[in-house]
Amino acid sequence: MKAFVITVAVVCLTVTAGIIVYLDHQKAAATPVVEAPAKPVEAATTDVTTTKTESSVPLASNSNPPPQTVMVAAAAPEAKPDDSANPIHKAVDDLLHAKSAKEKHELFQALLKSGQLDQAIAELKQRATDNPTDAEIPTTLGEALLNKVRDMHDSGSGDYNEIGILAMQADQSFNAALKIDPSNWEAQFVKASSMYYWPADPARDNDVVQRLTGLVDQQETMATQPQFAQTYTLLGNEYQKIGQPDKAMATWQLGLQKYPGDATLQKKVSGQ
C-alpha cells in the first residue's frame, strides 16, 4: 500500500501548470450556491430587572416589606453573521463564478499568496456537503487540491504520502462532479488532463482516449468555445504517447480546421 501511495506521489510531482488548465469560457448562467451554515451564536444574556410594586393598601399594619416582582426581558433574536463579509466565503464565490481560465487561475494564486488556500478548500468541502447536486463545487474543489499539490511540489514542502492523498482526493472530486453531471466539460477535461501525466498504462491510456473522444463529440453539440481546441491538443498528445503518431497528427489537423487561430495546434501541425 505504501509503495502504491509513493507511486501516486511521484506521478503527482509531474503535475505542472499543464495539468491545471482551467476553462476560458463564459458560463451560461451563474451556478446556484448554498451558503455554508452560519456559526452558532452565543445565547443572548437574560436581563433581569427587579422592581418594587406599590401596594394599593395602607401599610401601617404591615411591617414586612412588600413582595418583589422579577421581570424577565424577552430574549433578543439571534444575530446571524453576514457571510458576505467573510473573505473566504467571498473568495469561494468568486471561484465558482469565474468567467475565464485566467480569472480562476489568478484567484487561486491570490489564495496561495495569502496562505488561505486550505481555508478555501475547507469551505468548498462544506459547500459540497451542503449542496450535493451542484457539480461546479466538486469540480472547483478538485482544481483547488491540484493547485495545492503543485504548490507543495514547487516549494519543496510536500510529503510524498500527503501529495499522493491530495492527488487521489482531487480525482475523487472530479468523479463526484461527473456523477452529478456526466456532461460537465470542465470536470471531464481537467480529469483527463491529470490522467495524461500518469505513467503509460494500456487500460488507463485507453480510458483517456475514450474520455477525450467523447468530449470531442460532446463539443460538436455545444456552442463553440475557444477552450475546446485544448481537447484536440490533448487527444493528439495521448495518441502520440501511446505510439500512434498518425492518429495524433490527424487529430491536431482536425482541431486546427475547427480552431484555425489556436497557436498550440498550429505548432503541433507544423511539427514544433
C-alpha positions as CSV (number, residue, x, y, z in Angstrom):
1,M,0.0,0.0,0.0
2,K,2.8,2.4,0.9
3,A,4.6,1.7,-2.4
4,F,1.3,2.5,-4.2
5,V,0.9,5.8,-2.4
6,I,4.5,6.7,-3.1
7,T,4.0,5.9,-6.8
8,V,1.0,8.2,-6.8
9,A,3.1,10.9,-5.2
10,V,5.8,10.6,-7.8
11,V,3.2,10.9,-10.5
12,C,1.8,14.0,-8.8
13,L,5.2,15.6,-9.0
14,T,4.8,15.8,-12.7
15,V,1.5,17.7,-12.3
16,T,2.7,21.1,-13.6
17,A,0.8,24.0,-14.8
18,G,-0.2,22.0,-17.9
19,I,-2.4,19.7,-15.7
20,I,-4.1,22.6,-14.0
21,V,-5.6,24.0,-17.2
22,Y,-8.7,25.9,-16.4
23,L,-11.6,27.0,-18.5
24,D,-11.8,30.1,-20.6
25,H,-15.5,30.1,-21.3
26,Q,-18.4,32.2,-20.3
27,K,-20.8,30.3,-18.0
28,A,-24.3,30.3,-19.4
29,A,-25.7,31.1,-16.0
30,A,-24.5,31.5,-12.5
31,T,-24.3,28.3,-10.6
32,P,-26.6,28.2,-7.6
33,V,-24.6,28.0,-4.4
34,V,-25.8,27.1,-1.0
35,E,-24.0,29.0,1.6
36,A,-22.3,27.3,4.5
37,P,-24.3,27.2,7.7
38,A,-23.8,30.1,10.0
39,K,-21.7,29.6,13.1
40,P,-23.7,29.2,16.2
41,V,-24.3,32.4,18.1
42,E,-24.0,32.6,21.9
43,A,-27.4,32.7,23.6
44,A,-28.5,36.3,24.4
45,T,-27.9,37.2,28.0
46,T,-31.1,37.4,30.0
47,D,-31.7,40.8,31.5
48,V,-33.3,40.7,35.0
49,T,-35.0,43.8,36.3
50,T,-36.1,43.9,39.9
51,T,-38.8,46.5,40.7
52,K,-40.9,47.1,43.7
53,T,-44.6,47.0,43.4
54,E,-46.6,49.7,45.1
55,S,-49.4,48.4,47.3
56,S,-52.9,49.9,47.0
57,V,-53.5,49.0,50.7
58,P,-52.1,51.1,53.6
59,L,-49.0,49.5,55.1
60,A,-49.4,50.8,58.6
61,S,-50.5,47.4,59.9
62,N,-47.8,45.5,57.9
63,S,-44.2,45.9,59.0
64,N,-42.9,43.4,56.4
65,P,-41.6,44.9,53.1
66,P,-43.8,44.3,50.0
67,P,-43.1,41.3,47.8
68,Q,-40.7,41.8,44.9
69,T,-41.6,41.0,41.3
70,V,-39.0,39.7,38.9
71,M,-39.4,41.0,35.4
72,V,-37.6,38.9,32.7
73,A,-36.8,40.7,29.4
74,A,-37.7,38.8,26.2
75,A,-34.6,37.3,24.6
76,A,-33.4,39.2,21.6
77,P,-33.4,37.4,18.2
78,E,-30.1,35.6,17.5
79,A,-27.8,37.7,15.4
80,K,-26.7,36.0,12.2
81,P,-23.2,36.7,10.9
82,D,-23.0,38.4,7.5
83,D,-21.4,35.7,5.2
84,S,-20.8,38.3,2.6
85,A,-18.3,39.9,4.9
86,N,-16.3,36.7,5.2
87,P,-13.3,36.9,2.9
88,I,-13.1,33.1,2.4
89,H,-16.8,32.9,1.6
90,K,-16.4,35.7,-1.0
91,A,-13.2,34.2,-2.5
92,V,-15.0,30.8,-3.0
93,D,-18.0,32.6,-4.5
94,D,-15.6,34.3,-7.0
95,L,-14.0,30.9,-7.9
96,L,-17.4,29.3,-8.5
97,H,-18.4,32.2,-10.8
98,A,-15.1,32.8,-12.6
99,K,-15.7,33.5,-16.2
100,S,-12.3,32.6,-17.6
101,A,-9.4,30.3,-17.0
102,K,-7.2,33.3,-16.4
103,E,-9.5,34.7,-13.8
104,K,-9.8,31.4,-11.9
105,H,-6.0,30.9,-12.0
106,E,-5.4,34.4,-10.6
107,L,-7.9,33.7,-7.8
108,F,-6.1,30.5,-6.8
109,Q,-2.8,32.3,-6.9
110,A,-4.2,35.0,-4.6
111,L,-5.3,32.4,-2.1
112,L,-1.9,30.7,-2.2
113,K,-0.1,34.0,-1.7
114,S,-2.3,34.9,1.3
115,G,-2.0,31.5,2.8
116,Q,-5.8,30.9,2.6
117,L,-6.0,28.1,0.1
118,D,-6.6,25.5,2.9
119,Q,-9.4,27.6,4.2
120,A,-10.9,27.8,0.7
121,I,-10.6,24.0,0.3
122,A,-12.4,23.5,3.7
123,E,-15.2,25.9,2.5
124,L,-15.6,24.1,-0.8
125,K,-15.8,20.7,1.1
126,Q,-18.5,22.1,3.3
127,R,-20.4,23.5,0.3
128,A,-20.2,20.2,-1.5
129,T,-21.8,18.5,1.6
130,D,-24.5,21.2,1.8
131,N,-25.3,21.1,-1.9
132,P,-24.7,17.6,-3.3
133,T,-26.3,18.4,-6.6
134,D,-24.1,21.2,-7.7
135,A,-21.3,19.8,-10.0
136,E,-19.4,23.1,-10.1
137,I,-18.4,22.8,-6.4
138,P,-16.6,19.4,-6.5
139,T,-15.0,20.4,-9.8
140,T,-13.6,23.5,-8.3
141,L,-12.6,21.6,-5.2
142,G,-10.6,19.2,-7.4
143,E,-8.8,22.1,-9.0
144,A,-8.1,23.6,-5.6
145,L,-6.5,20.4,-4.5
146,L,-4.4,20.2,-7.6
147,N,-3.2,23.8,-7.0
148,K,-2.1,22.7,-3.6
149,V,-0.3,19.7,-5.0
150,R,1.6,21.9,-7.4
151,D,2.4,24.5,-4.7
152,M,3.8,21.8,-2.4
153,H,5.9,20.4,-5.3
154,D,7.2,23.8,-6.3
155,S,8.0,24.8,-2.8
156,G,9.5,21.5,-1.9
157,S,7.3,21.4,1.2
158,G,5.3,18.3,0.3
159,D,5.5,14.9,1.9
160,Y,5.1,12.2,-0.7
161,N,2.3,10.4,1.1
162,E,0.4,13.7,1.6
163,I,0.8,14.7,-2.1
164,G,-0.4,11.2,-3.1
165,I,-3.5,11.5,-0.9
166,L,-4.3,15.0,-2.2
167,A,-4.0,13.9,-5.8
168,M,-6.4,11.0,-5.2
169,Q,-8.8,13.3,-3.4
170,A,-8.7,15.6,-6.4
171,D,-9.5,12.7,-8.7
172,Q,-12.4,11.7,-6.4
173,S,-13.8,15.2,-6.6
174,F,-13.8,15.1,-10.4
175,N,-15.6,11.8,-10.2
176,A,-18.2,13.2,-7.8
177,A,-18.8,16.1,-10.2
178,L,-19.2,13.8,-13.2
179,K,-21.6,11.6,-11.2
180,I,-23.7,14.7,-10.7
181,D,-23.3,15.9,-14.2
182,P,-21.7,13.5,-16.7
183,S,-21.5,16.2,-19.4
184,N,-19.6,18.7,-17.2
185,W,-16.9,19.9,-19.7
186,E,-14.6,21.3,-17.0
187,A,-14.5,18.2,-14.8
188,Q,-14.1,15.9,-17.9
189,F,-11.2,17.9,-19.3
190,V,-9.2,18.5,-16.1
191,K,-9.6,14.9,-15.1
192,A,-8.4,13.7,-18.5
193,S,-5.5,16.2,-18.3
194,S,-4.3,14.9,-15.0
195,M,-4.6,11.3,-16.2
196,Y,-2.5,12.0,-19.2
197,Y,0.5,12.7,-16.9
198,W,0.4,9.3,-15.3
199,P,2.9,6.7,-16.5
200,A,1.9,4.7,-19.5
201,D,-0.6,2.0,-18.8
202,P,-2.8,0.4,-21.5
203,A,-6.0,0.4,-19.6
204,R,-5.6,4.0,-18.3
205,D,-4.4,5.3,-21.7
206,N,-7.4,3.7,-23.4
207,D,-9.7,5.4,-20.8
208,V,-8.1,8.8,-21.5
209,V,-8.7,8.3,-25.3
210,Q,-12.3,7.3,-24.7
211,R,-12.9,10.3,-22.4
212,L,-11.4,12.8,-24.9
213,T,-13.0,11.4,-28.0
214,G,-16.3,11.5,-26.1
215,L,-15.6,15.1,-25.1
216,V,-14.9,16.0,-28.8
217,D,-18.2,14.5,-29.8
218,Q,-19.9,16.4,-27.0
219,Q,-18.3,19.7,-28.1
220,E,-20.0,19.3,-31.5
221,T,-23.4,19.6,-29.8
222,M,-22.4,22.7,-27.8
223,A,-21.8,26.4,-28.8
224,T,-18.2,26.8,-30.0
225,Q,-15.8,27.9,-27.3
226,P,-12.1,28.7,-27.7
227,Q,-11.1,26.3,-25.0
228,F,-12.5,23.4,-27.0
229,A,-9.3,23.4,-29.0
230,Q,-7.4,22.1,-26.0
231,T,-9.3,18.8,-26.2
232,Y,-7.9,18.2,-29.7
233,T,-4.4,19.1,-28.5
234,L,-4.6,16.7,-25.5
235,L,-6.2,13.9,-27.5
236,G,-3.4,14.2,-30.1
237,N,-0.8,14.2,-27.3
238,E,-2.3,11.0,-25.9
239,Y,-2.2,9.3,-29.3
240,Q,1.4,10.3,-29.6
241,K,2.1,9.0,-26.1
242,I,0.8,5.5,-26.9
243,G,2.7,5.3,-30.1
244,Q,0.1,6.3,-32.7
245,P,1.7,9.4,-34.4
246,D,-0.6,9.2,-37.5
247,K,-3.7,9.5,-35.3
248,A,-2.1,12.2,-33.3
249,M,-1.4,14.3,-36.4
250,A,-4.9,13.7,-37.8
251,T,-6.4,14.8,-34.5
252,W,-4.3,18.0,-34.4
253,Q,-5.2,18.8,-38.1
254,L,-8.9,18.3,-37.5
255,G,-8.7,20.6,-34.4
256,L,-6.8,23.2,-36.4
257,Q,-9.5,23.2,-39.1
258,K,-12.1,23.9,-36.5
259,Y,-9.9,26.4,-34.5
260,P,-7.5,27.9,-37.0
261,G,-6.4,30.6,-34.6
262,D,-5.2,28.2,-31.9
263,A,-1.4,28.7,-31.6
264,T,-0.8,25.4,-29.9
265,L,-2.5,23.4,-32.6
266,Q,-0.6,25.4,-35.2
267,K,2.7,24.4,-33.7
268,K,1.6,20.7,-33.4
269,V,0.7,20.6,-37.1
270,S,3.9,22.3,-38.2
271,G,5.9,19.7,-36.1
272,Q,7.1,22.1,-33.4
